[in-house]
Amino acid sequence: MKRVITILMAFVLLFCLVACSSKDVLEVKQKQYTKDGMSITLPKVFEEVSYGGLTACYNTDEITVFVCKETVKAETLDEYADIVFENNADVDPSAIEKIEGLTTMEYSYYNPAAQVTIWYFTVMYQGPDAFWQFQFACDDAHYEAYKPHFIEWAKTVTFD
């Protein structure tokens, strides 16, 4: 199931990348996006789109943010992170790492049909009533440039 979702997310991101613009999405005003008890601050150019099975999805021409609220049998954030890591083992994620207080992991997915590699920067949270997973995704060519922004945006996440 996780593999199917990963492949579907890669296709969504691919379609977003097809319309890639030269406008720098990072140099625009910020906006707070809220959904189902969580808030995240992103550049205003992000557009909320519906994506089956996810709590929220925000995208631009170059970046997609997938948000999933999950109720799983875990007591702590570390236990939840281990579950997420194990469920994504088929995409060979990096080890769970703490970055600036965030619980993270990274992985890439190569889409042979589109001949593009998509990188995912995943941040996991424990909210008041559920665990949350935010995946910041972009193509390989932009990942290193966007990763510091993914971290900054991830630090803006709050829960009611």
C-alpha positions in Angstrom: 0.0 0.0 0.0 2.8 2.4 0.9 4.5 1.7 -2.4 1.3 2.5 -4.3 0.9 5.8 -2.4 4.6 6.6 -3.1 4.1 5.9 -6.8 0.9 8.0 -6.9 2.6 10.9 -5.1 5.5 10.7 -7.6 3.0 11.1 -10.5 1.3 14.0 -8.8 4.6 15.7 -8.3 5.6 14.9 -11.9 2.5 16.7 -13.2 3.4 19.6 -11.0 6.9 19.7 -12.4 5.8 19.6 -16.0 4.5 23.2 -15.6 7.8 24.2 -13.9 8.2 28.0 -13.9 11.2 30.2 -13.4 9.5 32.1 -10.6 11.2 31.5 -7.3 8.5 30.1 -5.0 10.6 31.1 -2.0 10.6 34.8 -2.6 6.9 35.5 -2.0 4.8 36.4 1.0 3.9 33.6 3.5 0.5 32.3 4.3 -0.7 30.0 7.1 -2.6 27.0 5.8 -4.9 25.1 8.3 -6.5 21.7 8.0 -8.0 19.3 10.5 -6.3 20.8 13.6 -2.9 21.5 12.1 -1.3 24.7 10.6 1.7 25.2 8.5 3.2 28.4 7.1 4.3 28.2 3.4 4.8 30.7 0.6 1.5 32.1 -0.7 2.1 30.5 -4.1 1.2 27.1 -2.6 -2.2 25.9 -3.6 -4.3 23.4 -1.6 -5.4 20.5 -3.7 -7.3 17.4 -2.9 -5.4 14.1 -2.9 -7.2 10.9 -2.1 -6.3 9.4 1.3 -4.3 12.4 2.5 -5.3 15.0 5.1 -4.0 17.8 3.0 -1.8 18.4 0.0 -0.2 21.7 -1.1 1.7 22.3 -4.3 3.4 24.7 -6.6 5.0 24.1 -9.9 8.2 22.7 -8.2 7.2 21.5 -4.7 4.5 19.4 -3.2 3.7 19.0 0.5 1.8 15.9 1.4 0.2 15.8 4.9 -1.1 12.7 6.5 -2.8 12.5 10.0 -2.6 9.0 11.3 -3.9 7.1 14.3 -1.5 4.2 14.9 -0.6 2.0 17.8 2.4 4.0 19.1 3.0 5.6 22.4 5.8 8.0 21.4 7.0 10.0 18.4 10.1 7.7 18.2 7.9 4.6 18.0 5.8 6.3 15.3 9.0 7.2 13.4 10.1 3.6 13.5 6.7 2.5 12.1 7.0 5.0 9.3 10.6 3.9 8.6 9.6 0.2 8.5 6.6 0.9 6.2 8.9 2.7 3.7 11.7 0.2 3.8 11.1 -0.7 0.1 12.3 2.9 -0.9 15.5 2.6 1.2 15.0 5.7 3.4 17.8 7.3 5.3 18.0 6.6 9.0 15.6 8.5 11.3 17.5 11.8 12.1 16.8 14.7 14.4 17.3 18.0 12.5 16.8 21.2 14.4 14.4 19.5 16.8 12.5 17.7 14.0 12.1 14.0 13.6 13.0 13.3 9.9 13.9 10.9 7.2 14.7 11.2 3.5 14.3 9.0 0.5 14.1 9.2 -3.3 11.9 7.5 -5.8 12.9 7.0 -9.4 9.9 7.0 -11.8 11.2 5.1 -14.9 8.2 6.1 -17.0 8.8 9.8 -16.5 12.6 9.4 -16.1 12.6 11.6 -13.1 13.8 11.1 -9.5 11.7 12.6 -6.8 13.2 13.3 -3.3 11.0 13.3 -0.2 11.9 15.0 3.1 9.6 13.5 5.7 8.9 15.1 9.0 6.9 13.3 11.7 5.1 14.9 14.6 3.0 13.8 17.6 -0.1 16.0 17.8 -2.6 16.0 20.7 -4.8 13.3 19.2 -2.8 11.7 16.4 0.6 11.3 14.7 1.3 13.4 11.6 3.6 12.9 8.6 4.6 15.8 6.3 6.4 14.9 3.1 8.1 17.8 1.3 8.8 16.6 -2.3 10.6 18.0 -5.3 12.7 16.7 -8.2 16.3 15.7 -7.7 17.6 18.8 -9.4 16.1 21.1 -6.8 16.3 19.1 -3.7 19.5 20.4 -2.1 18.4 24.0 -2.7 14.9 23.5 -1.2 15.8 21.3 1.7 16.7 24.2 4.0 13.3 25.7 3.2 11.6 22.4 3.9 13.2 22.4 7.4 12.1 26.0 8.0 8.5 25.3 6.8 8.4 22.2 9.0 9.4 24.2 12.0 6.2 26.3 11.5 3.8 23.3 12.0 1.5 23.7 14.9 -1.5 21.7 16.2 -4.7 22.8 18.0 
